[in-house]
Amino acid sequence: MKKFLAILLSLAMIISALSACSSGSSDGTKPAGTDGEKQTELTGVDKIIADAQKMSLEELAKKAIEESNGKTFYGVGNSSRGKSALPLFIEYLKTIDPNYDMKFEWQQPKNNKIFDQLTADSLKSTGTFAMTLIQDGNQIESKMVKTGILKTFIPKDWADANKTTAEAYKGYLPLQTLNKIFEFNNTGSKTYTNVWDFVAEGEHGLFMDIDSEVVGKNFLLMLTKPEYAKGLKEAYDALDASKKGYIDTAIAAVEKDAKDLGLDDNGKYALAWIKLWVESYNAQPDDGPICNTLVAKSATDQFGLLVYSKLRSVEESDQVSKNNVTVAAYQDGYTGFGGYGYCHYLFVTKNSPLPWTACAFIAYMTCTVDGFSAWGKDIGGYSANPTVAAGTEEKYHHSTSGGTDYPVLNDKGFDWWQSRLVIEDPEYCASVAFTVGSWVEMLSKYTAK
């Protein structure tokens, strides 16, 4: 193992050096000529984005009407709700020009094929897809942004709401942060009050397999980031001595690996948690079945890590209830992270056939409550625009949506969750995907009987 890790690190350093030499201004995160770089003349989509970033939503809407009236808009994304947002966008444009008419198609590739689809489309002089809504920061960073296939557009109204500018903002444009949280069936006597309880001996949490949904693997990679590894060490320190023996064995088993991977002093706690989790979780095909299992009266002493919003669709009966589930992090005295968060990001394609319309649509979704409503109607999804976030709460009342009947649905909001989630950082994920990621791939997964 040690020799293998040493080879991984050597290869990672070579790849990093090559990337540094070749990245230049082609990383796609900002149009060339920003952030103090040498000024170059912008062309094509880069120039349109640079101009669009100075415009209000209404100004962008007028440009979109001019560009796309009578045409067909093609979008592609990981979320099917883009298809729900587009008709709302068209209705908004019609408030400016009642004669405006645009057809649309929205595709949602399965099995993570969106990256292949966007790569193939990028080879055309003019692409099919105008924009994308996409997740998995690791692959976005390495396959889409560094290659220049996707371009970040920062709406002026969004930047204003976040008290920044397009030039000053670093990173991608998030539509929302989604949370996947630990929930457990409370019909028995078992409780989970520390994040290490979920990897205790004999536990088998329900979780969508990391090979099925890659953001789950990104969550594991993020645990090795110093701030989250430190949190795991602090949660370990808070455990009763009687619970530490099983964990200590795992820590001892990965201590050398943590050093070989170049992790900090707390890295061994991160690797131990990851090892125990991967070797114990009960892989499920989707979050829906996990939710349906946990809310059943018969699911005594089971737990899962799943999207919070899945609770919305539970229909009450004698055998099934939302009240059969407890959100672990909502308990008084709970220690450690309560789940993880990942983003849906919005990009304009480098060869977009309708770049002005793409920018206007992105601004509409990120800068208005109606535009965000396809996602904002659910608990557990948080707009990155504070104005839209406040308006969404005012409209849907997520903090009290369950009332006293179903308190599990009373979402505490992103301000509360932010410090209790392991939040995906695309750049960090990409930096350790080859080293820590390869180490994770070598772990033996649990096979349910």
Summary of the structure (lengths in Angstrom):
residues: 449
radius of gyration: 22.9
end to end distance: 28.8
largest distance: 71.4
contacts: 1502
relative contact order: 0.18
helix: 49%
strand: 14%
